[in-house]
Amino acid sequence: MEITTGWYLVLGALLFVIGGTGLLIRRNPLVMLMCVELMLNGVNLSFVAFARQLGDIGGQTVVFFVLVVAAAEVVVGLGLVVAILRRQPGATADDLSALRG
Amino acid sequence: MVDTLVFIVAAAICLTGALGVILARNPVHSALMLVMTLFGIAVLFVAQEAHFLAAVQVIVYAGAIVVLFLFVIMLLGVDRAQNLELSILPIQRWAALVFAGGSLLLLVGLIVVVNEPVTGAEAMGGAASGDENVRLLARSLFSDHVYAFELTSLLLVIAVIGAVVLARKPKEIQSAVAEELGDN
C-alpha cells in the first residue's frame, strides 16, 4: 500500500474534526485553546501534503505564517484566560457571558 | 514500505494524542497529549521532506506553546478534574455530535470523491529535499512574501504588548497593595 496525498489529507481532516469537537464539548478555556491548536495542525498537515504533491514551496511558507499567528494567538489567549480566572476563579466558558448582546 | 510504516505509526500517535486532548479530565494530561500529537505531526513533516518546518514545529509548539500552557495551568492551579457531565449543556453534546459527523463525512467524502491527482503549476524551484528545503523556503519567504514576513514582526510586537497589558493587575489593586506594604 502506497501512502498518497489523500491519506495525509484524511488525517488532517480527522485532526481538524477532533479539534472542533473538543472545542464544542469542553468548557475549560485552556483545553479549548489546545483544541484550536489541534485544528491548526490538521490544516498545516494538509498544506504540507499539497506542497509536496505540487512541488511548490508556497504551501510550506503558509505553514510558517500559521505557526507565527498561532504563537501570537496563544500568547494573547492565555493572557485573557489568566486575567479572567484571576477575577473569577474556576470560571468556565459558560460563565463568560458578560459580553452577551 | 518504510514510508507506509512511518505514516501508520505517526498517524496513530497523532490521533491518540488528539483524542487524549479532548477526553482527558485533567488539563495537564491534555497538554501532554498535545505534545504527543505535535511530535507525530513533526514526524509526518519529515516524511514529506519539510525538514525546516519539522524543526520549527518541535521548537515552537512543543518547546514554547505547550510550556506556556503548562505554566498557566501551574499559575492558576486549575489542574483539578473537570466534570464533563455537569459542565455541559445537554444540547451541546448533540451539536458536537452533529458537527463531528457532518464535517467528517463532508471532508473525507470530498477527499475520496475528488481522488484524482491535484493539478497545478509546478513551482520553479520545487520542494526539493535536504538542505535545498531550507534554501527554497528562505527564498520564498524573503522574496515573494517579504511584506507578510515583516508584518508578522508587527503582529508579534502587538501580541507581546497585549500580553503585558492583560497580565498587569488593575490600578486599584496595585495601589491597595502599595498602601498595605506602606502600612507595614
Interface residues (C-beta under 8 A of the other chain):
Chain A: M1 E2 I3 T5 G6 W7 Y8 L9 V10 L11 A13 L14 L15 F16 V17 I18 G19 G20 T21 G22 L24 I25 R26 R27 N28 L30 V31 L33 M34 C35 E37 L38 N41 N44 L45 V48 A49 F50 A51 R52 Q53 L54 G55 D56 I57 G58 G59 Q60 T61 V63 F64 F65 L67 V68 V69 A70 A71 A72 E73 V74 V75 V76 L78 G79 L80 V81 V82 A83 L85 R86 P89 G90 T92 D94
Chain B: D3 T4 F7 A11 C14 L15 A18 L19 V21 I22 P27 S30 A31 L34 T37 L38 I41 L44 F45 Q48 E49 A50 F52 L53 V56 Q57 V60 Y61 A64 I65 L68 F69 V72 I73 L75 L76 V78 Q82 L84 S87 I88 L89 Q92 R93 A95 A96 F99 A100 S103 L104 L107 V108 I111 V112 N115 P117 V118 G120 A121 E122 A123 G125 G126 A127 N133 L136 L137 R139 S140 L141 D144 H145 A148 T152 L155 L156 I158 A159 V160 G162 A163 L166 A167
